[in-house]
Amino acid sequence: MNKKRFATKIDWFGLIILLVPAIAVSIFTIISIIDTAPSSSKITMNIMIVISILFWGFVLLSLFATYYELDERKIKARMAFFRVKETEFREIEDVSTQEFGKSIIGLSKDVISIKLKNGNILNISPRKTEEFLAEIEDRIS
């Protein structure tokens, strides 16, 4: 079997988590730009612009670099460059679906919860849930 990559599912839950802080920082940045008098220090304005750019970079990175990859032996779940979890198929004890799992690696309220034999749980939210579950079942057996 070859590697197969699944993008994360994005719904209102993920968009709220990503967009609310980025929009808030952008609004504060715009207010900072408008409110800064020409004679006063522009350091605050420059800092707010940098923070705003960083927030939007985080949003884009999270949207496009969150995925799940299956190969012959393991699942790799990646949340941009911030979090990576890998587990081998032989460690899987149970797979179930639910809404709102703890510590989700993904951007959706719809979660696949993978319980491992060591007691840990991997909560992920791939876009094509049925296809992902079928791939896991094929690779476990």
C-alpha positions as CSV (number, residue, x, y, z in Angstrom):
1,M,0.0,0.0,0.0
2,N,1.1,3.5,-0.7
3,K,0.9,6.7,1.3
4,K,-2.4,8.4,1.3
5,R,-2.9,12.0,2.6
6,F,-6.2,13.4,3.8
7,A,-6.8,17.1,4.3
8,T,-8.5,18.4,7.5
9,K,-12.2,19.1,7.5
10,I,-12.9,22.7,8.1
11,D,-16.3,23.8,9.5
12,W,-17.7,26.8,11.5
13,F,-15.8,25.5,14.6
14,G,-12.4,25.7,12.9
15,L,-13.1,29.0,11.3
16,I,-14.1,30.6,14.6
17,I,-10.9,29.3,16.3
18,L,-8.8,30.7,13.5
19,L,-10.5,33.8,12.3
20,V,-11.8,35.5,15.5
21,P,-8.3,36.2,16.9
22,A,-6.9,37.2,13.5
23,I,-9.8,39.6,12.8
24,A,-9.5,41.0,16.3
25,V,-5.8,41.7,16.0
26,S,-6.4,43.2,12.5
27,I,-9.1,45.6,13.9
28,F,-6.7,46.7,16.7
29,T,-4.0,47.2,14.1
30,I,-6.3,49.4,11.9
31,I,-7.3,51.4,15.0
32,S,-3.7,51.7,16.0
33,I,-2.8,53.1,12.5
34,I,-5.7,55.5,12.5
35,D,-5.2,56.6,16.1
36,T,-1.4,57.1,15.8
37,A,-0.6,60.8,15.6
38,P,2.3,61.8,13.2
39,S,4.3,63.2,16.0
40,S,4.0,60.2,18.4
41,S,6.0,57.0,18.3
42,K,5.2,54.6,15.5
43,I,6.6,51.7,17.4
44,T,3.2,50.5,18.6
45,M,1.8,50.7,15.1
46,N,4.7,48.7,13.7
47,I,4.4,46.1,16.4
48,M,0.6,45.7,15.7
49,I,1.3,45.4,12.0
50,V,3.8,42.6,12.6
51,I,1.5,40.8,15.0
52,S,-1.4,41.1,12.5
53,I,0.8,39.6,9.8
54,L,1.9,36.8,12.1
55,F,-1.7,36.0,13.0
56,W,-2.8,35.8,9.3
57,G,0.3,33.7,8.6
58,F,-0.8,31.3,11.3
59,V,-4.3,31.1,9.9
60,L,-3.0,30.3,6.4
61,L,-0.5,27.8,7.7
62,S,-3.2,26.0,9.8
63,L,-5.6,25.9,6.9
64,F,-3.1,24.5,4.3
65,A,-0.7,22.5,6.5
66,T,-3.0,20.5,8.6
67,Y,-3.4,16.9,7.3
68,Y,-3.4,13.2,8.1
69,E,-1.2,10.7,6.3
70,L,-1.5,7.0,6.2
71,D,1.4,4.7,5.1
72,E,1.9,1.0,5.4
73,R,2.6,1.0,9.2
74,K,1.4,4.3,10.7
75,I,-0.9,7.3,10.9
76,K,0.7,10.7,11.0
77,A,-1.4,13.7,12.1
78,R,0.0,17.1,11.5
79,M,-1.3,20.5,12.7
80,A,0.8,22.9,10.6
81,F,4.4,22.9,12.1
82,F,3.1,23.1,15.7
83,R,2.0,19.6,16.5
84,V,2.8,16.2,14.9
85,K,1.5,12.8,16.3
86,E,2.4,9.5,14.8
87,T,1.0,6.1,15.8
88,E,1.4,2.6,14.3
89,F,-1.7,0.7,13.2
90,R,-0.8,-2.2,15.5
91,E,-1.3,0.2,18.5
92,I,-4.9,0.9,17.6
93,E,-7.5,-0.6,20.0
94,D,-10.7,1.2,18.8
95,V,-11.9,3.8,16.3
96,S,-15.1,5.8,16.8
97,T,-16.7,9.0,15.6
98,Q,-18.0,11.8,17.8
99,E,-18.4,15.5,18.0
100,F,-16.0,17.7,19.9
101,G,-13.1,15.6,21.1
102,K,-10.4,16.7,23.5
103,S,-7.2,18.0,22.0
104,I,-8.3,17.8,18.4
105,I,-5.7,17.9,15.6
106,G,-8.0,19.5,13.1
107,L,-10.4,22.3,12.3
108,S,-13.8,20.6,12.7
109,K,-16.2,19.6,15.4
110,D,-16.7,16.2,13.7
111,V,-14.0,14.0,15.2
112,I,-12.6,10.5,14.6
113,S,-11.3,9.3,18.0
114,I,-8.6,6.6,17.8
115,K,-8.1,4.9,21.1
116,L,-4.6,3.3,21.4
117,K,-3.6,0.3,23.5
118,N,-1.4,2.4,25.8
119,G,-4.6,4.4,26.8
120,N,-3.8,7.5,24.7
121,I,-6.4,8.9,22.3
122,L,-5.7,10.5,18.9
123,N,-8.6,12.9,17.9
124,I,-8.5,13.9,14.2
125,S,-11.0,15.4,11.7
126,P,-10.3,14.4,8.1
127,R,-12.4,15.8,5.3
128,K,-13.4,12.4,3.7
129,T,-14.3,10.6,6.9
130,E,-15.8,7.4,5.4
131,E,-12.8,7.0,3.0
132,F,-10.4,7.6,5.9
133,L,-12.1,5.0,8.1
134,A,-12.1,2.5,5.2
135,E,-8.4,3.1,4.7
136,I,-7.6,2.5,8.4
137,E,-9.7,-0.7,8.4
138,D,-7.9,-2.0,5.2
139,R,-4.5,-1.2,6.7
140,I,-5.2,-2.7,10.2
141,S,-6.4,-6.1,8.7
